[in-house]
Amino acid sequence: MKIWRHFALVGVSVSLLTSAEVLDLGQLDQYKPRIPNAPKVGGNTLWVSGKEGDGFDIELSPDTRAKLQGVFDGCGVADDQCYQDARNVLRSADLQIDAALERRGFAQLLSKTFKKLGNLYLEITAILLAEWKLQAFDNQQLGLFIPQPNADKASALATATAVVISAQGSDIGTVMLTPDPTKLQGSQSPTVTLVTEPSAGFSKGDLAAILDADLAQRIGDLMHLMSTCDDGTKFDADKGGRKKHRATGTYGQAICGAEAVASMAGPGGPFNDLLLLRQDQMAFGFAEGPGEALRAVNVVADFVLAYAPMLSITPEVANQLATYLMALAIDTIVENAPLKGENRIASSLVTTGPTATKTSSPTSSQTGCPDPKTTPLMCGYTEEYHPDCDLKLPSNAAEEPVCASGPYKDCECSAPSDLYFNALKPDQVQFILDVTGAMQKASNNPSHPSPANNPDCQVEKLSDIPSNIFRSDKNTIYGHFCESWVAGNELKMTVDAVGNDRKPKAGLTRRTPPPNPDTWSHYNFDLGFEPTDKGKQCVLNCNDAFSTITQACSNPGSTGNLMTKTGKLDVGCGVFDFNIVGPTVPLAAQDRHCYRPDEFGKHRDVQGGTVSFYSGHACVGTAITTIKRGDPSTNIHFERVDGGVPYQYNIYWKDGCLLDYIPGFDAIYPANPLNVKDPGYTTCQQFLIDNYKQCDNGGVGGSIQVGCLVYEFKAQESST
């Protein structure tokens, strides 16, 4: 029986007492797998099944189990670091819910039992850690069983910061519990925007579901792989299993795909970025009618709402996530269209506006709002000002900002003054400029310049940068640039998130930390001024020009207060412009990717000595020849077949990769990818060899990204 109790941990150098929970796992035999014919799961997967009052069956794929074995082999002792490394393996795995279950009911059971995904990972990791320490860890055993009485105790960990694990009368170790981070992993947060002009397969009035292209491809692959489940089978049976004309899939299969992706969208997991679905996006839902889309999305919404506690999201976000995923599932499964960075949601399928969503939390009109004059709510400010709520910008300058969510949702609030200007649309900005110009002409001052042109903003391509990072009372991207600007002279400068010159001249630029280093430090801002006619006066100075650009190039249409990626403004004497580049990657080695043992089919044994020998051939000349960004001809490819076994080596610049701003680093020597003073003579070879040595997959290899260079070894012949 599992026993929990409170006690205090006293550290030699810590003066405060830390509350901890004790997790006594009891006898480890009770966790032995009980499914004789467990499903064979592949890839990097954690499969879960079970029923209330009984317990939970867990199955790990061979690749996931091998990764855990690798962690434990390197641990030495069962300490917190060992636990965290093992838990990270589970967190990064694809979480698959038994397709034979009614998923909404099972999601409710998971949420009621574990409260959040982190507690499920804790339970599994604690069992595996105990088995390893007590020498009961069987690498060939892919499953385990968690009895219901033991699983029920997970909810007691909701407020714990530390847990002492014990089993079979032995102390296993003390581990720390920290929230799983939900940080953007791809190039942009998922969002939805209205199509105002027909283009490239989109019709006016359609919606565009926008997300990172790599994330879109992975979502599409998983939806097709997991398109069979009990929920979908029942839906198709009830509806006659109709397929749309020329389509390859049913709405039931789309339900299965959407639910599978949602189940893997936990914080820090493979589809983490879906939790960052922009809350300022256009509200939309599926339209009433004879079609199956609305009925299908209701099934998915019921599942995601039941699963919401496991994802640590609100019902409002859960409903929005379900609608977004179902739209993508219809695209790729029902319409058989591959998912990409921009995906069409046909206008005939959806409704937009405040009533579009299926469910909603109580609004401020129901709960009451404070008087905005006597008790104003603060919104849109940074955390140091303790805002009352997140900001929702008005649709036009005549309205007031309101709270976007929480207990004061839709209540009027007070925002920083610069954010009011973000409600202005480009035509409103132009109107102000035109009025100013008319007044100047009326003054009969012929020498006064005419008004500036309308800012040119690439509204179809938004960045992830909020306009208050670009310009606000607390931060101005272009401040240092404008200090250096002289009318008539060309000026180019790349700055960081607070406007510091990335390539400063000694003694001329003050250095201050960026406003949110973890969020915006991996972005570059290219600012420029190109003189066009030195005989003309400038309508606007540098600061006023960029202020105007910021107002026009943020909050275009209905997509929120993010900046476009590029913008420019002709001020008569020249053109001011900006370009947001990022996110960039640091000059460091990232996690290694290992191929599945069966990824390249059957093969003879890969020989370690041969891997090492041919790595030298692949790395010849890498100390004197660079690989260049955007130039595939500089990439390295070498392969040989030895003893019937293919040995293939590739070194290349990751497509689309940009390094953190380092002058001259659009070209890298593979022999010294980290740009250290003394890289040694075998750095290039070692990265390739370690793809063989550090992947427990029968020697078929893997890849690792170092900065923007990818080093790959694989036991496969190339297709060309």
ABEGO torsion letter per residue (X at the ends): XBBBBBBBBBBAABABBBBBBBBBAEBAAAABBABABBBBBBEBBBBBBEBBGAEBBBBBBAAAAAAAAAAAAAAGBBBAAAAAAAAAAAAABBBBBBAABBAAAAAAAAAAAAGBAAAAAAAAAAAAAAAAAAGABBAABABBBBBAAAAAAAAAAAABABBBBBBGGBBAEBBBBBBBBBBBABABBBBBBBBABBBGGBBBGBBBBBBBAAAAAAAAAAAAAAABBAAAAAAAAAAGGBBBBGBABBAAAAAAAAAAAAAAABBGBAAAAAAABBAABBBBBBBBEABAAAAAAAAAAAAAAAAAAAAGBBAAAAAAAAAAAAAAAAAAAAAGBBBBABBBBBAAABBBEAAABABBBBBAAAAEBBBAAABBBBBGBBAAAGBABBBBBBABAABBBBBABEAABGBBBBBBAAAAAAABBAAAAAAAAAAAAAAAAAAGBAABBBBBBBBBBBAABBBABBAAAABBAABBAAAAAAAABBBGBBBBBBBBAAGBBABBBBGABBBBBBABAAAAAABBBBBBBBBABAABBBABBAAAAAAAAAAAABGBEAAEABBBABBBBBAGAEBBBBBBBOBBBBBBBBBBBBBBAAAAEBBBBBBAAAAAAAAAAAABGAAABBBBBGBAAABBBBBBBBGGBBBBBBBBBBBGBBBBBBBGAABBBAABAAGBABAEAAAAAAAAAAAAAABBAGGAEBBBBBEABBBBBBBBBBAX
